[in-house]
Structure formats: C-alpha cells, structure tokens
Amino acid sequence: MTIVAAGGLLASLVNPFSAAAPAQAVDYPSWSDVQAAKGNEAATQAEVGRVQDALAGLQATAAQKSSEALTASAAAAEADAQLQAATQTADDLTAKARVASETAERAKDRAGQLAARLYRSGDTDTVTTRIVGSDKPQDLLYQLGTLDQLSTTWAGVMSDASVAANTATSLHEQAARAEGARKSLAAAAESASRSADQAEASAKSAVATTKSHSDELYSQLASLKDTTANVEQQYAVGQAVAAQAAAVARANQAAAIAEANRARTTSVASSGGGGGSSYPDPSGVTVDPAGAKAYASSQLAAHGWGQDQMSCLVSLWTQESGWRANALNSSSGAYGIPQALPARKMAAAGADWLTNQDTQIDWGLAYIKSSYGTPCGAWNHEMSVNPHWY
C-alpha cells in the first residue's frame, strides 16, 4: 500500500529536491548579481544555474533534517509504546502480588484461629476418657467428630496459607523485575523523546531557513527568465516529480526483468507495502483528513482534472494512509497522505513536507499526473496489483 520507489536510484538523482546532501554553506546570489547577468545570455544561464544550485542546497538540507526528524519521532513513539506496555505489566503484577499477599494473610489468620479452637477443645485422649464415663456419650462423640474436622480443616488451611505465601513471594519478585524493566524503558523513552525534540528543532530551523530564502531565489529565477516566481516554483516541482517517477519506472522495469529471470511462476511485486502502520507525532503536524480532502479537491482543476476524479482520489488515499499526514509505514518508511517512498521525495513540493498536509498533497497530485495521468488512473493501477501500490 505504498508508492513504488527505488531508494538508491532516487537518492542519486541530480535535481534540486530528490537527494539529500551534506549540510554546507550556501552561496546565495544577490539581486545585484542577477541584474548584472541580465542582457548577456551566457551570464544569464550561469546565474540561473547558480540560483538553482542554491535552491538545491537548501532543499537537500531541509529534506535531510526532516527525514531525521521523522525517524526520531517514530523511534520515540515506539519507545513510548514499549514503556506503556511495560508499565501495564508492572502494575498488573503489583496488583496481583498485593491480592496474593492479602490472601496469604487471611489464610494465616484463619489457621491461627483454628489452632486456638483446637487448643481449647483439648486432645483426643482426654475426650475419649470423657466419653467412657459420661452419661451422654453421644454428645462427647459429637465433640470428637468436631475436633477431627477441625484438625482436618486446620491442615488444609495451613496448606492453603503456604501456597498463598509462596505465590505472593513469586509475584512480588516478578513485579520487582517488571518494575526494573519499566524504569529501564522509561529512561530509553526519555532519551528517545529528547532526540526527537532535538531532531525536530533542527528540522524546523532548516525548513524556516529554506522558506526564508526560497521565495527570493524563485523571484530571482523569474527575473532571469522573464516569468513569475509561482511559475518557476510549479515548474521546479513538476520537473523534480517527473524525474522521481522516471527513476521509479526504470527501477520497476529492472526489477521486473530480474524477477522474470529468477522465477517462472511469480510476478514482480514492486510494493513497499507490508508491515504495520504507525502514526508518529512530529511537532507541528496537523492531522485533518477532512481538511486534506477539501484542499485536494480545490487543486484538481490546477492539474486539468474535473471533480469526477475526486472519488478515485478519496479511495486511493483512504487505502494508502486514511488521509493522515503522519501515516508512516513502519516496514518500508513510506510516509504522509500519498505515502511517498522515500518520504523526503516530498521536499520537491516544499520544505515543510514533514508536517504540512497541503505540501504532501501538492507532491502527491504532481506524482499522480506524471505517473498515471489522473487519480482514477492511479486508483485503477492500485487495484490491479496485489499487494496494492501505485
């Protein structure tokens, strides 16, 4: 249930958005550089390349930081889940140990009470002598039977008390071990949470830096090419997604050939699906399926589609992610509403892909247009393969 992707190929694509590069100082072109280059074709092309390189550096750094934040957030969520399970186990064992101790104490008290009654009733030799010399031996025989019953009952109660005491001791030992495990997991969860917070802070900083410079860089591109910043951004997204889709197609073709050579009776299943879904909570993410659907519907016309395509899109992304911006396939790493794999491909549509569902949708719609033409084309493909993917 994830988008087909070839991680290695996509990571090596040379375009402004698909690959993460080591963080480095970015040489931002100035407006005076842009003005100086205009009027000379060679200088203009060189300056366009310089602006595009600056954008590439920004996008790659932000994509890498956001990917690290996603990984850290997922790890923190898993550590917290393990802590909750361990806490429940420790609490359950502690409660059972307390009940067992109370049961053992009651059995002990009852055994003491029965022992006292036996002591007051006297021993069997005395009772036998009283039966021989009594005018009413049947009464003393009754007492003897009662004494025997008391002795039997006392023995049983003592046995129960011993068993209850042993059970209580065992449960207390198990509870102590469980509490030790809980404390260890609590420390691990706290560490994972700190790491996630640090990674998210780093990602936020990178995203903010990217946003602060991207608008100006796209405006510079527009000035150099006599277009608009919006046109340049849309063009860049389209080019990046098309390159990603082309890499996927090449990878799928290579995988299909390899599979056909390897096995005669099976078909290639190029799905990143499988594994469970989890929902990490990166700081700032908004999970609003209804709002996501409304935004997606508003963007159909921009891609040349009518509202008749919306039902297919709803079915597609409901199956893929439930329209949740924080949906993560814990097996493959596919992420977001469109389940991009790897997740950072969505940086092509914006540096805030980790937390912004609109950015995820922008990328997903561009991917669908490039790969399948329409949402219904993507949905038809999704349902034509098993396991499902698009």
Disulfide bonds with the S-S distance in Angstrom:
Cys312-Cys376 2.10
